[in-house]
Amino acid sequence: MAWRPRHDAFAEASRALRLASPQGPAFEAVASLGQALEVHATYEEGVLWPRYAEVAPPDGPGSLRALHRDHALLRGHLARAADPDPLRRAWALARLEGVLEHHDLREGTHVLPALEALGVQVDLSEPPVQLASIAPAPLDGSPASSSDWPAALTHLATGRCPRLPDVPDLPKARRAHEAYEAALIEVGDPTRTLLARREALLTAFDRALELAWMSGQAKAPWLRRLRVSVPTTPR
């Protein structure tokens, strides 16, 4: 299997996990993605990156340190991808998707061109990835009251549509809040498909996280507990 289709499969699997998350942990799908990513990461770390090290920059986005940090983050987020707590699970899956996208860009920009220049053939023989199934039952989609950011985000993580705490009266925050409200309308629209409503719910969750950040929650204890700490040196 080529590198691009494999990374596309990881992206599809992580998105499916996010879409299925409001109905509960998808244990089998998480285990499948975890196994596939570990096989892939081990191959990169043991076969491809030693060759890349011959030409890799000592620091910056194309450094081995940055690549290893990506893998550490992916492993850390995957470890929480089936967490019974809906907010911890939703956060982990959102970050997993984001790091996969970022890592894909990093390798496509720095690693693959360098390996091609060195004449290294990328030959992947890896297990298939099982996609999480989306239950046919619709989401609740009902309004929910929330007094703080973790409560609001937990409602979103379980398929409900909360009114958010107050946000700064700034242009960027207003735009994000408008996008959040538009997504909620789609979540509650019974004429839309289940998949479209789930996609809108993810949009609402992502915009709510942005608004929490803009509202000074970056160092709040509840958000610090969601983050994954990674080693600063390669395994």
Secondary structure in CASP SS format (residue, H / E / C, confidence):
PFRMAT SS
TARGET T0000
AUTHOR 0000-0000-0000
METHOD secondary structure of the structure
MODEL  1
M C 1.00
A C 1.00
W H 1.00
R H 1.00
P H 1.00
R H 1.00
H H 1.00
D H 1.00
A H 1.00
F H 1.00
A H 1.00
E H 1.00
A H 1.00
S H 1.00
R H 1.00
A H 1.00
L H 1.00
R H 1.00
L H 1.00
A H 1.00
S H 1.00
P H 1.00
Q H 1.00
G C 1.00
P C 1.00
A C 1.00
F H 1.00
E H 1.00
A H 1.00
V H 1.00
A H 1.00
S H 1.00
L H 1.00
G H 1.00
Q H 1.00
A H 1.00
L H 1.00
E H 1.00
V H 1.00
H H 1.00
A H 1.00
T H 1.00
Y H 1.00
E H 1.00
E H 1.00
G H 1.00
V H 1.00
L H 1.00
W H 1.00
P H 1.00
R H 1.00
Y H 1.00
A C 1.00
E C 1.00
V C 1.00
A C 1.00
P C 1.00
P C 1.00
D C 1.00
G C 1.00
P C 1.00
G C 1.00
S C 1.00
L H 1.00
R H 1.00
A H 1.00
L H 1.00
H H 1.00
R H 1.00
D H 1.00
H H 1.00
A H 1.00
L H 1.00
L H 1.00
R H 1.00
G H 1.00
H H 1.00
L H 1.00
A C 1.00
R C 1.00
A C 1.00
A C 1.00
D C 1.00
P C 1.00
D C 1.00
P H 1.00
L H 1.00
R H 1.00
R H 1.00
A H 1.00
W H 1.00
A H 1.00
L H 1.00
A H 1.00
R H 1.00
L H 1.00
E H 1.00
G H 1.00
V H 1.00
L H 1.00
E H 1.00
H H 1.00
H H 1.00
D H 1.00
L H 1.00
R H 1.00
E H 1.00
G H 1.00
T H 1.00
H H 1.00
V H 1.00
L H 1.00
P H 1.00
A H 1.00
L H 1.00
E H 1.00
A H 1.00
L H 1.00
G C 1.00
V C 1.00
Q C 1.00
V C 1.00
D C 1.00
L C 1.00
S C 1.00
E C 1.00
P C 1.00
P C 1.00
V C 1.00
Q C 1.00
L C 1.00
A C 1.00
S C 1.00
I C 1.00
A C 1.00
P C 1.00
A C 1.00
P C 1.00
L C 1.00
D C 1.00
G C 1.00
S C 1.00
P E 1.00
A E 1.00
S C 1.00
S C 1.00
S C 1.00
D C 1.00
W H 1.00
P H 1.00
A H 1.00
A H 1.00
L H 1.00
T H 1.00
H H 1.00
L H 1.00
A H 1.00
T C 1.00
G C 1.00
R C 1.00
C E 1.00
P E 1.00
R C 1.00
L C 1.00
P C 1.00
D C 1.00
V C 1.00
P C 1.00
D C 1.00
L C 1.00
P H 1.00
K H 1.00
A H 1.00
R H 1.00
R H 1.00
A H 1.00
H H 1.00
E H 1.00
A H 1.00
Y H 1.00
E H 1.00
A H 1.00
A H 1.00
L H 1.00
I H 1.00
E H 1.00
V H 1.00
G C 1.00
D C 1.00
P C 1.00
T C 1.00
R C 1.00
T C 1.00
L H 1.00
L H 1.00
A H 1.00
R H 1.00
R H 1.00
E H 1.00
A H 1.00
L H 1.00
L H 1.00
T H 1.00
A H 1.00
F H 1.00
D H 1.00
R H 1.00
A H 1.00
L H 1.00
E H 1.00
L H 1.00
A H 1.00
W H 1.00
M H 1.00
S C 1.00
G C 1.00
Q C 1.00
A C 1.00
K C 1.00
A C 1.00
P H 1.00
W H 1.00
L H 1.00
R H 1.00
R H 1.00
L H 1.00
R C 1.00
V C 1.00
S C 1.00
V C 1.00
P C 1.00
T C 1.00
T C 1.00
P C 1.00
R C 1.00
END
